[in-house]
Amino acid sequence: MQRLFLGVSPTKQHVNLLRDIQSQLGTAGHKGYGRPVNRHNFHMTLAFLGQTDDASLAQLIKAIDAMACTGGWTKFSITLDKLTLWRKPQVLCLSAPSLTQVSLNPELYYAVDHCQKIIDSIQSKSQPTSSTENGAEPLIKPHLHFTPHITLLRKAKLLPKQTLMQMGFPSITLTPSQMHLYQSVSGERGVEYHILHSWPLV
């Protein structure tokens, strides 16, 4: 079993800007700062698969390959310009407003929606029921409120003070040319994200 997700990666320039934000937070002595995410792990998730067996992985790649050959995945652009704290998972992110309807960003909404539909289709085939009978967990339904974001800090407990928020953090506009299938791997150096497969955004 492999822990997988679909997403996009920032450019080297974006990575440097993200590292600058992490550095500013640390230099300013932000209380509840948390642990900086490794620069090699910066990404924006489009859809999460979780633990996936080899058969489901093969189906996923086949389904996305088929779509890539019949019109492909549309290129999108999104600006991340707000520091957001998610208290339950304790992560501080650079984010954009939640994508609650297609009109807010049709291209990105399309990408997220189709990723999720492919995943739902594969997961529904691999599980005999979506009910909780016999202890089975119900399938996660398609996204309702997708929030584009890149995680900066983990184990974060507080948002920066207002004075720190006004320091002028740079915004980042992602216009990725590829979508990636990532594997989350735990090792001696912590969690690392490895790209297993990529598809062009056109």
Disulfide bonds with the S-S distance in Angstrom:
none
